[in-house]
Amino acid sequence: MIYTITLNPSIDYIVRLDSVVLGSVNRVDSDDKFSGGKGINVSRILQRLGVPNTATGFLGGFTGKFVEDGLKTENIPTKFVQVDQDTRINVKIKANDETEINGAGPEISSEQLADLEAILAGLSADDIVVFAGSAPNNLGNQVYNRLLPVAKKAGAQIVCDFEGQTLLDSLNYQPLLVKPNNHELEAIFNVKLNGLADVEKYAREILAKGAQNVIISMAGDGALLVRPEAAYFAKPIKGQVKNSVGAGDSMVAGFTGEFVKSGDPVQALKWGVACGTSTAFSDDLASVDFIKETYQKVEVEKL
Protein backbone atom coordinates (compact mmCIF):
# COMPACT_ATOMS: atom_id res chain seq x y z
CA MET A 1 0.00 0.00 0.00
CA ILE A 2 1.13 3.53 -0.74
CA TYR A 3 0.55 6.09 2.01
CA THR A 4 0.80 9.82 1.35
CA ILE A 5 1.70 12.15 4.21
CA THR A 6 0.48 15.75 4.08
CA LEU A 7 1.33 17.55 7.31
CA ASN A 8 -0.20 20.87 6.27
CA PRO A 9 -3.10 20.21 3.85
CA SER A 10 -5.30 22.95 2.48
CA ILE A 11 -8.36 23.91 0.59
CA ASP A 12 -6.92 25.20 -2.67
CA TYR A 13 -9.19 28.08 -3.69
CA ILE A 14 -8.43 28.89 -7.33
CA VAL A 15 -9.73 32.16 -8.76
CA ARG A 16 -9.46 33.27 -12.39
CA LEU A 17 -9.66 36.82 -13.69
CA ASP A 18 -8.00 38.93 -16.36
CA SER A 19 -5.93 41.07 -14.01
CA VAL A 20 -5.58 42.06 -10.36
CA VAL A 21 -5.65 45.70 -9.26
CA LEU A 22 -4.30 46.10 -5.74
CA GLY A 23 -6.37 48.35 -3.48
CA SER A 24 -9.53 47.79 -5.53
CA VAL A 25 -12.42 45.34 -5.65
CA ASN A 26 -11.57 42.54 -8.09
CA ARG A 27 -14.32 40.27 -9.38
CA VAL A 28 -13.41 36.79 -10.54
CA ASP A 29 -14.56 35.18 -13.78
CA SER A 30 -14.58 31.67 -12.31
CA ASP A 31 -13.37 29.79 -9.27
CA ASP A 32 -12.84 26.26 -7.96
CA LYS A 33 -12.12 24.67 -4.60
CA PHE A 34 -10.08 21.47 -4.29
CA SER A 35 -8.57 19.32 -1.58
CA GLY A 36 -4.96 20.49 -1.63
CA GLY A 37 -1.48 19.76 -0.35
CA LYS A 38 1.40 17.98 -2.03
CA GLY A 39 0.75 14.53 -0.58
CA ILE A 40 -2.96 14.86 -1.27
CA ASN A 41 -2.19 15.75 -4.90
CA VAL A 42 -0.13 12.56 -5.12
CA SER A 43 -3.07 10.56 -3.73
CA ARG A 44 -5.50 12.07 -6.22
CA ILE A 45 -3.30 11.18 -9.21
CA LEU A 46 -2.56 7.69 -7.88
CA GLN A 47 -6.28 7.08 -7.54
CA ARG A 48 -6.90 8.17 -11.13
CA LEU A 49 -4.20 5.73 -12.23
CA GLY A 50 -5.92 2.93 -10.32
CA VAL A 51 -3.13 2.61 -7.74
CA PRO A 52 -4.45 1.86 -4.22
CA ASN A 53 -3.33 4.42 -1.64
CA THR A 54 -4.30 6.01 1.65
CA ALA A 55 -3.98 9.71 2.48
CA THR A 56 -2.93 10.70 5.97
CA GLY A 57 -1.54 13.66 7.90
CA PHE A 58 -3.36 16.34 9.92
CA LEU A 59 -6.84 17.83 9.36
CA GLY A 60 -9.02 20.08 11.48
CA GLY A 61 -12.22 22.11 11.56
CA PHE A 62 -14.76 22.72 8.81
CA THR A 63 -12.00 23.23 6.27
CA GLY A 64 -10.50 19.87 7.20
CA LYS A 65 -13.90 18.26 6.73
CA PHE A 66 -14.11 19.79 3.24
CA VAL A 67 -10.71 18.31 2.36
CA GLU A 68 -11.61 14.86 3.68
CA ASP A 69 -15.03 14.88 2.04
CA GLY A 70 -13.39 15.77 -1.27
CA LEU A 71 -11.04 12.81 -0.99
CA LYS A 72 -13.91 10.49 -0.13
CA THR A 73 -15.79 11.74 -3.19
CA GLU A 74 -12.81 10.53 -5.23
CA ASN A 75 -12.87 7.19 -3.36
CA ILE A 76 -9.51 7.81 -1.68
CA PRO A 77 -9.23 6.12 1.74
CA THR A 78 -8.08 8.46 4.51
CA LYS A 79 -6.49 8.06 7.92
CA PHE A 80 -5.96 11.61 9.14
CA VAL A 81 -5.18 12.73 12.68
CA GLN A 82 -7.76 15.31 13.74
CA VAL A 83 -6.39 18.56 15.19
CA ASP A 84 -8.03 21.42 17.08
CA GLN A 85 -7.53 24.31 14.67
CA ASP A 86 -8.80 24.71 11.12
CA THR A 87 -6.95 23.34 8.12
CA ARG A 88 -5.61 26.26 6.09
CA ILE A 89 -6.93 27.82 2.88
CA ASN A 90 -4.50 28.56 0.04
CA VAL A 91 -5.59 31.09 -2.57
CA LYS A 92 -4.27 30.62 -6.11
CA ILE A 93 -4.84 33.70 -8.27
CA LYS A 94 -4.66 33.06 -12.01
CA ALA A 95 -4.52 36.40 -13.77
CA ASN A 96 -1.70 37.86 -15.89
CA ASP A 97 0.65 35.85 -13.71
CA GLU A 98 0.01 33.16 -11.12
CA THR A 99 0.04 34.40 -7.53
CA GLU A 100 -0.33 32.22 -4.45
CA ILE A 101 -1.36 33.29 -0.95
CA ASN A 102 -0.86 30.34 1.38
CA GLY A 103 -2.28 30.06 4.88
CA ALA A 104 -0.09 29.24 7.88
CA GLY A 105 -2.01 26.17 9.00
CA PRO A 106 -2.95 24.85 12.45
CA GLU A 107 -0.72 24.20 15.42
CA ILE A 108 -0.05 20.52 16.08
CA SER A 109 0.18 19.22 19.65
CA SER A 110 2.72 16.66 20.83
CA GLU A 111 -0.12 14.17 21.33
CA GLN A 112 -1.35 14.65 17.76
CA LEU A 113 2.18 14.21 16.42
CA ALA A 114 2.48 11.00 18.44
CA ASP A 115 -0.77 9.76 16.86
CA LEU A 116 0.74 10.20 13.39
CA GLU A 117 3.91 8.44 14.50
CA ALA A 118 1.77 5.52 15.64
CA ILE A 119 0.27 5.26 12.14
CA LEU A 120 3.75 5.17 10.63
CA ALA A 121 4.96 2.63 13.18
CA GLY A 122 2.18 0.29 12.05
CA LEU A 123 3.46 0.08 8.47
CA SER A 124 5.40 -2.83 6.99
CA ALA A 125 7.90 -3.75 4.29
CA ASP A 126 4.98 -3.96 1.83
CA ASP A 127 4.32 -0.23 2.17
CA ILE A 128 5.67 2.92 0.53
CA VAL A 129 5.26 6.29 2.22
CA VAL A 130 5.31 9.52 0.20
CA PHE A 131 6.38 12.49 2.32
CA ALA A 132 5.78 15.77 0.53
CA GLY A 133 5.53 19.45 1.32
CA SER A 134 6.15 21.75 4.23
CA ALA A 135 5.15 21.20 7.85
CA PRO A 136 2.94 23.44 10.01
CA ASN A 137 4.85 26.38 11.47
CA ASN A 138 4.99 25.14 15.05
CA LEU A 139 6.58 21.86 13.95
CA GLY A 140 8.96 23.12 11.28
CA ASN A 141 10.43 20.90 8.60
CA GLN A 142 12.80 19.37 11.14
CA VAL A 143 9.84 17.22 12.21
CA TYR A 144 10.61 15.02 9.20
CA ASN A 145 13.80 13.96 10.99
CA ARG A 146 11.46 12.47 13.58
CA LEU A 147 8.94 10.90 11.19
CA LEU A 148 11.16 9.40 8.48
CA PRO A 149 13.04 7.02 10.81
CA VAL A 150 9.73 5.74 12.22
CA ALA A 151 8.61 4.71 8.73
CA LYS A 152 12.00 3.18 7.93
CA LYS A 153 12.10 1.25 11.21
CA ALA A 154 8.70 -0.22 10.31
CA GLY A 155 10.27 -1.51 7.08
CA ALA A 156 8.53 0.84 4.65
CA GLN A 157 10.19 2.45 1.63
CA ILE A 158 10.01 6.24 1.54
CA VAL A 159 9.61 8.79 -1.23
CA CYS A 160 10.59 12.37 -0.40
CA ASP A 161 9.57 15.55 -2.22
CA PHE A 162 11.36 18.27 -0.25
CA GLU A 163 13.60 21.25 -0.87
CA GLY A 164 16.96 22.35 0.50
CA GLN A 165 18.24 21.02 3.79
CA THR A 166 15.09 18.97 4.36
CA LEU A 167 15.84 17.04 1.17
CA LEU A 168 19.48 16.58 2.15
CA ASP A 169 18.48 15.33 5.61
CA SER A 170 16.08 12.81 4.05
CA LEU A 171 18.96 11.14 2.20
CA ASN A 172 20.05 9.58 5.51
CA TYR A 173 17.04 7.24 5.13
CA GLN A 174 17.80 5.97 1.60
CA PRO A 175 14.63 7.21 -0.10
CA LEU A 176 13.32 5.28 -3.09
CA LEU A 177 12.90 8.61 -4.89
CA VAL A 178 13.69 12.29 -4.47
CA LYS A 179 12.55 14.84 -7.06
CA PRO A 180 14.06 18.32 -6.86
CA ASN A 181 13.65 20.58 -9.86
CA ASN A 182 16.63 22.18 -11.57
CA HIS A 183 16.32 25.44 -9.61
CA GLU A 184 16.19 23.56 -6.30
CA LEU A 185 19.25 21.56 -7.38
CA GLU A 186 21.11 24.80 -8.06
CA ALA A 187 20.14 26.14 -4.63
CA ILE A 188 21.24 22.97 -2.82
CA PHE A 189 24.75 23.09 -4.29
CA ASN A 190 24.97 26.87 -4.81
CA VAL A 191 25.83 26.45 -8.49
CA LYS A 192 24.57 27.50 -11.91
CA LEU A 193 23.71 24.49 -14.04
CA ASN A 194 24.83 24.55 -17.66
CA GLY A 195 23.35 21.68 -19.63
CA LEU A 196 22.41 18.08 -18.95
CA ALA A 197 25.94 17.05 -17.99
CA ASP A 198 25.85 19.47 -15.05
CA VAL A 199 22.38 18.30 -14.04
CA GLU A 200 23.51 14.68 -14.05
CA LYS A 201 26.70 15.50 -12.14
CA TYR A 202 24.87 17.10 -9.21
CA ALA A 203 22.04 14.57 -9.30
CA ARG A 204 24.70 11.89 -8.84
CA GLU A 205 25.93 13.71 -5.75
CA ILE A 206 22.44 13.31 -4.31
CA LEU A 207 22.48 9.67 -5.36
CA ALA A 208 25.81 9.16 -3.59
CA LYS A 209 24.35 10.57 -0.38
CA GLY A 210 21.68 7.85 -0.21
CA ALA A 211 18.86 8.23 -2.75
CA GLN A 212 17.96 5.21 -4.88
CA ASN A 213 16.45 7.25 -7.73
CA VAL A 214 16.79 10.97 -8.45
CA ILE A 215 14.50 12.78 -10.87
CA ILE A 216 15.37 16.35 -11.80
CA SER A 217 12.37 18.06 -13.36
CA MET A 218 13.25 20.92 -15.70
CA ALA A 219 9.81 22.22 -16.75
CA GLY A 220 9.95 22.95 -20.49
CA ASP A 221 13.39 21.33 -20.81
CA GLY A 222 12.29 17.81 -19.90
CA ALA A 223 13.30 15.60 -16.98
CA LEU A 224 16.32 13.52 -16.02
CA LEU A 225 16.25 10.26 -14.05
CA VAL A 226 19.58 9.28 -12.51
CA ARG A 227 20.22 5.81 -11.11
CA PRO A 228 23.50 4.14 -10.10
CA GLU A 229 23.82 2.27 -13.39
CA ALA A 230 22.55 4.88 -15.87
CA ALA A 231 20.80 8.18 -16.55
CA TYR A 232 17.67 8.62 -18.67
CA PHE A 233 16.45 11.83 -20.28
CA ALA A 234 12.77 12.42 -21.02
CA LYS A 235 12.35 14.94 -23.81
CA PRO A 236 9.97 17.87 -23.24
CA ILE A 237 6.48 17.70 -24.70
CA LYS A 238 5.06 20.78 -26.38
CA GLY A 239 1.81 22.27 -25.13
CA GLN A 240 0.19 25.23 -23.41
CA VAL A 241 1.05 25.47 -19.73
CA LYS A 242 -2.11 26.32 -17.78
CA ASN A 243 -1.22 25.22 -14.28
CA SER A 244 1.93 25.01 -12.17
CA VAL A 245 0.15 23.72 -9.06
CA GLY A 246 0.52 19.97 -8.64
CA ALA A 247 2.66 19.21 -11.69
CA GLY A 248 5.61 18.03 -9.60
CA ASP A 249 3.31 16.08 -7.30
CA SER A 250 1.77 14.41 -10.35
CA MET A 251 5.23 13.38 -11.53
CA VAL A 252 5.96 11.81 -8.13
CA ALA A 253 2.65 9.93 -8.29
CA GLY A 254 3.23 8.65 -11.81
CA PHE A 255 6.74 7.41 -11.08
CA THR A 256 5.88 5.84 -7.73
CA GLY A 257 2.68 4.18 -8.93
CA GLU A 258 4.35 2.55 -11.94
CA PHE A 259 7.50 1.58 -10.04
CA VAL A 260 5.37 -0.22 -7.45
CA LYS A 261 3.62 -2.17 -10.22
CA SER A 262 6.50 -3.02 -12.56
CA GLY A 263 9.79 -2.15 -10.90
CA ASP A 264 10.85 -0.69 -14.27
CA PRO A 265 12.50 2.72 -13.75
CA VAL A 266 12.22 3.77 -17.39
CA GLN A 267 8.50 3.03 -17.55
CA ALA A 268 8.13 4.77 -14.20
CA LEU A 269 9.88 7.85 -15.59
CA LYS A 270 7.60 7.84 -18.63
CA TRP A 271 4.47 7.70 -16.47
CA GLY A 272 5.90 10.37 -14.17
CA VAL A 273 6.54 12.70 -17.09
CA ALA A 274 3.10 11.95 -18.55
CA CYS A 275 1.38 12.78 -15.27
CA GLY A 276 3.41 15.93 -14.58
CA THR A 277 3.06 17.26 -18.12
CA SER A 278 -0.66 16.52 -18.28
CA THR A 279 -1.31 18.41 -15.06
CA ALA A 280 0.76 21.37 -16.31
CA PHE A 281 -1.47 21.44 -19.40
CA SER A 282 -4.73 21.17 -17.35
CA ASP A 283 -6.74 23.54 -15.15
CA ASP A 284 -6.61 21.07 -12.24
CA LEU A 285 -4.82 17.78 -11.71
CA ALA A 286 -4.90 15.84 -14.96
CA SER A 287 -7.56 13.31 -15.90
CA VAL A 288 -6.52 9.71 -16.49
CA ASP A 289 -7.55 9.93 -20.16
CA PHE A 290 -5.30 12.94 -20.73
CA ILE A 291 -2.44 11.21 -18.88
CA LYS A 292 -2.75 8.14 -21.12
CA GLU A 293 -2.84 10.34 -24.21
CA THR A 294 0.28 12.21 -23.07
CA TYR A 295 2.08 8.98 -22.19
CA GLN A 296 2.07 8.04 -25.88
CA LYS A 297 4.13 11.18 -26.61
CA VAL A 298 6.84 10.62 -23.99
CA GLU A 299 10.27 9.87 -25.44
CA VAL A 300 13.09 8.65 -23.18
CA GLU A 301 16.71 8.17 -24.17
CA LYS A 302 19.54 6.61 -22.20
CA LEU A 303 22.48 8.99 -21.80
C-alpha positions as CSV (number, residue, x, y, z in Angstrom):
1,M,0.0,0.0,0.0
2,I,1.1,3.5,-0.7
3,Y,0.5,6.1,2.0
4,T,0.8,9.8,1.4
5,I,1.7,12.2,4.2
6,T,0.5,15.8,4.1
7,L,1.3,17.5,7.3
8,N,-0.2,20.9,6.3
9,P,-3.1,20.2,3.8
10,S,-5.3,22.9,2.5
11,I,-8.4,23.9,0.6
12,D,-6.9,25.2,-2.7
13,Y,-9.2,28.1,-3.7
14,I,-8.4,28.9,-7.3
15,V,-9.7,32.2,-8.8
16,R,-9.5,33.3,-12.4
17,L,-9.7,36.8,-13.7
18,D,-8.0,38.9,-16.4
19,S,-5.9,41.1,-14.0
20,V,-5.6,42.1,-10.4
21,V,-5.6,45.7,-9.3
22,L,-4.3,46.1,-5.7
23,G,-6.4,48.3,-3.5
24,S,-9.5,47.8,-5.5
25,V,-12.4,45.3,-5.7
26,N,-11.6,42.5,-8.1
27,R,-14.3,40.3,-9.4
28,V,-13.4,36.8,-10.5
29,D,-14.6,35.2,-13.8
30,S,-14.6,31.7,-12.3
31,D,-13.4,29.8,-9.3
32,D,-12.8,26.3,-8.0
33,K,-12.1,24.7,-4.6
34,F,-10.1,21.5,-4.3
35,S,-8.6,19.3,-1.6
36,G,-5.0,20.5,-1.6
37,G,-1.5,19.8,-0.4
38,K,1.4,18.0,-2.0
39,G,0.7,14.5,-0.6
40,I,-3.0,14.9,-1.3
41,N,-2.2,15.7,-4.9
42,V,-0.1,12.6,-5.1
43,S,-3.1,10.6,-3.7
44,R,-5.5,12.1,-6.2
45,I,-3.3,11.2,-9.2
46,L,-2.6,7.7,-7.9
47,Q,-6.3,7.1,-7.5
48,R,-6.9,8.2,-11.1
49,L,-4.2,5.7,-12.2
50,G,-5.9,2.9,-10.3
51,V,-3.1,2.6,-7.7
52,P,-4.4,1.9,-4.2
53,N,-3.3,4.4,-1.6
54,T,-4.3,6.0,1.7
55,A,-4.0,9.7,2.5
56,T,-2.9,10.7,6.0
57,G,-1.5,13.7,7.9
58,F,-3.4,16.3,9.9
59,L,-6.8,17.8,9.4
60,G,-9.0,20.1,11.5
61,G,-12.2,22.1,11.6
62,F,-14.8,22.7,8.8
63,T,-12.0,23.2,6.3
64,G,-10.5,19.9,7.2
65,K,-13.9,18.3,6.7
66,F,-14.1,19.8,3.2
67,V,-10.7,18.3,2.4
68,E,-11.6,14.9,3.7
69,D,-15.0,14.9,2.0
70,G,-13.4,15.8,-1.3
71,L,-11.0,12.8,-1.0
72,K,-13.9,10.5,-0.1
73,T,-15.8,11.7,-3.2
74,E,-12.8,10.5,-5.2
75,N,-12.9,7.2,-3.4
76,I,-9.5,7.8,-1.7
77,P,-9.2,6.1,1.7
78,T,-8.1,8.5,4.5
79,K,-6.5,8.1,7.9
80,F,-6.0,11.6,9.1
81,V,-5.2,12.7,12.7
82,Q,-7.8,15.3,13.7
83,V,-6.4,18.6,15.2
84,D,-8.0,21.4,17.1
85,Q,-7.5,24.3,14.7
86,D,-8.8,24.7,11.1
87,T,-6.9,23.3,8.1
88,R,-5.6,26.3,6.1
89,I,-6.9,27.8,2.9
90,N,-4.5,28.6,0.0
91,V,-5.6,31.1,-2.6
92,K,-4.3,30.6,-6.1
93,I,-4.8,33.7,-8.3
94,K,-4.7,33.1,-12.0
95,A,-4.5,36.4,-13.8
96,N,-1.7,37.9,-15.9
97,D,0.7,35.9,-13.7
98,E,0.0,33.2,-11.1
99,T,0.0,34.4,-7.5
100,E,-0.3,32.2,-4.4
101,I,-1.4,33.3,-0.9
102,N,-0.9,30.3,1.4
103,G,-2.3,30.1,4.9
104,A,-0.1,29.2,7.9
105,G,-2.0,26.2,9.0
106,P,-2.9,24.8,12.4
107,E,-0.7,24.2,15.4
108,I,0.0,20.5,16.1
109,S,0.2,19.2,19.6
110,S,2.7,16.7,20.8
111,E,-0.1,14.2,21.3
112,Q,-1.3,14.6,17.8
113,L,2.2,14.2,16.4
114,A,2.5,11.0,18.4
115,D,-0.8,9.8,16.9
116,L,0.7,10.2,13.4
117,E,3.9,8.4,14.5
118,A,1.8,5.5,15.6
119,I,0.3,5.3,12.1
120,L,3.8,5.2,10.6
121,A,5.0,2.6,13.2
122,G,2.2,0.3,12.0
123,L,3.5,0.1,8.5
124,S,5.4,-2.8,7.0
125,A,7.9,-3.7,4.3
126,D,5.0,-4.0,1.8
127,D,4.3,-0.2,2.2
128,I,5.7,2.9,0.5
129,V,5.3,6.3,2.2
130,V,5.3,9.5,0.2
131,F,6.4,12.5,2.3
132,A,5.8,15.8,0.5
133,G,5.5,19.5,1.3
134,S,6.2,21.7,4.2
135,A,5.1,21.2,7.9
136,P,2.9,23.4,10.0
137,N,4.8,26.4,11.5
138,N,5.0,25.1,15.0
139,L,6.6,21.9,13.9
140,G,9.0,23.1,11.3
141,N,10.4,20.9,8.6
142,Q,12.8,19.4,11.1
143,V,9.8,17.2,12.2
144,Y,10.6,15.0,9.2
145,N,13.8,14.0,11.0
146,R,11.5,12.5,13.6
147,L,8.9,10.9,11.2
148,L,11.2,9.4,8.5
149,P,13.0,7.0,10.8
150,V,9.7,5.7,12.2
151,A,8.6,4.7,8.7
152,K,12.0,3.2,7.9
153,K,12.1,1.2,11.2
154,A,8.7,-0.2,10.3
155,G,10.3,-1.5,7.1
156,A,8.5,0.8,4.6
157,Q,10.2,2.4,1.6
158,I,10.0,6.2,1.5
159,V,9.6,8.8,-1.2
160,C,10.6,12.4,-0.4
161,D,9.6,15.6,-2.2
162,F,11.4,18.3,-0.3
163,E,13.6,21.3,-0.9
164,G,17.0,22.4,0.5
165,Q,18.2,21.0,3.8
166,T,15.1,19.0,4.4
167,L,15.8,17.0,1.2
168,L,19.5,16.6,2.2
169,D,18.5,15.3,5.6
170,S,16.1,12.8,4.0
171,L,19.0,11.1,2.2
172,N,20.0,9.6,5.5
173,Y,17.0,7.2,5.1
174,Q,17.8,6.0,1.6
175,P,14.6,7.2,-0.1
176,L,13.3,5.3,-3.1
177,L,12.9,8.6,-4.9
178,V,13.7,12.3,-4.5
179,K,12.6,14.8,-7.1
180,P,14.1,18.3,-6.9
181,N,13.7,20.6,-9.9
182,N,16.6,22.2,-11.6
183,H,16.3,25.4,-9.6
184,E,16.2,23.6,-6.3
185,L,19.2,21.6,-7.4
186,E,21.1,24.8,-8.1
187,A,20.1,26.1,-4.6
188,I,21.2,23.0,-2.8
189,F,24.7,23.1,-4.3
190,N,25.0,26.9,-4.8
191,V,25.8,26.5,-8.5
192,K,24.6,27.5,-11.9
193,L,23.7,24.5,-14.0
194,N,24.8,24.5,-17.7
195,G,23.3,21.7,-19.6
196,L,22.4,18.1,-19.0
197,A,25.9,17.0,-18.0
198,D,25.8,19.5,-15.1
199,V,22.4,18.3,-14.0
200,E,23.5,14.7,-14.0
201,K,26.7,15.5,-12.1
202,Y,24.9,17.1,-9.2
203,A,22.0,14.6,-9.3
204,R,24.7,11.9,-8.8
205,E,25.9,13.7,-5.8
206,I,22.4,13.3,-4.3
207,L,22.5,9.7,-5.4
208,A,25.8,9.2,-3.6
209,K,24.3,10.6,-0.4
210,G,21.7,7.9,-0.2
211,A,18.9,8.2,-2.7
212,Q,18.0,5.2,-4.9
213,N,16.4,7.3,-7.7
214,V,16.8,11.0,-8.4
215,I,14.5,12.8,-10.9
216,I,15.4,16.3,-11.8
217,S,12.4,18.1,-13.4
218,M,13.2,20.9,-15.7
219,A,9.8,22.2,-16.8
220,G,10.0,23.0,-20.5
221,D,13.4,21.3,-20.8
222,G,12.3,17.8,-19.9
223,A,13.3,15.6,-17.0
224,L,16.3,13.5,-16.0
225,L,16.3,10.3,-14.1
226,V,19.6,9.3,-12.5
227,R,20.2,5.8,-11.1
228,P,23.5,4.1,-10.1
229,E,23.8,2.3,-13.4
230,A,22.5,4.9,-15.9
231,A,20.8,8.2,-16.6
232,Y,17.7,8.6,-18.7
233,F,16.5,11.8,-20.3
234,A,12.8,12.4,-21.0
235,K,12.4,14.9,-23.8
236,P,10.0,17.9,-23.2
237,I,6.5,17.7,-24.7
238,K,5.1,20.8,-26.4
239,G,1.8,22.3,-25.1
240,Q,0.2,25.2,-23.4
241,V,1.0,25.5,-19.7
242,K,-2.1,26.3,-17.8
243,N,-1.2,25.2,-14.3
244,S,1.9,25.0,-12.2
245,V,0.1,23.7,-9.1
246,G,0.5,20.0,-8.6
247,A,2.7,19.2,-11.7
248,G,5.6,18.0,-9.6
249,D,3.3,16.1,-7.3
250,S,1.8,14.4,-10.3
251,M,5.2,13.4,-11.5
252,V,6.0,11.8,-8.1
253,A,2.6,9.9,-8.3
254,G,3.2,8.7,-11.8
255,F,6.7,7.4,-11.1
256,T,5.9,5.8,-7.7
257,G,2.7,4.2,-8.9
258,E,4.4,2.6,-11.9
259,F,7.5,1.6,-10.0
260,V,5.4,-0.2,-7.5
261,K,3.6,-2.2,-10.2
262,S,6.5,-3.0,-12.6
263,G,9.8,-2.1,-10.9
264,D,10.8,-0.7,-14.3
265,P,12.5,2.7,-13.7
266,V,12.2,3.8,-17.4
267,Q,8.5,3.0,-17.6
268,A,8.1,4.8,-14.2
269,L,9.9,7.8,-15.6
270,K,7.6,7.8,-18.6
271,W,4.5,7.7,-16.5
272,G,5.9,10.4,-14.2
273,V,6.5,12.7,-17.1
274,A,3.1,11.9,-18.6
275,C,1.4,12.8,-15.3
276,G,3.4,15.9,-14.6
277,T,3.1,17.3,-18.1
278,S,-0.7,16.5,-18.3
279,T,-1.3,18.4,-15.1
280,A,0.8,21.4,-16.3
281,F,-1.5,21.4,-19.4
282,S,-4.7,21.2,-17.4
283,D,-6.7,23.5,-15.2
284,D,-6.6,21.1,-12.2
285,L,-4.8,17.8,-11.7
286,A,-4.9,15.8,-15.0
287,S,-7.6,13.3,-15.9
288,V,-6.5,9.7,-16.5
289,D,-7.6,9.9,-20.2
290,F,-5.3,12.9,-20.7
291,I,-2.4,11.2,-18.9
292,K,-2.8,8.1,-21.1
293,E,-2.8,10.3,-24.2
294,T,0.3,12.2,-23.1
295,Y,2.1,9.0,-22.2
296,Q,2.1,8.0,-25.9
297,K,4.1,11.2,-26.6
298,V,6.8,10.6,-24.0
299,E,10.3,9.9,-25.4
300,V,13.1,8.7,-23.2
301,E,16.7,8.2,-24.2
302,K,19.5,6.6,-22.2
303,L,22.5,9.0,-21.8
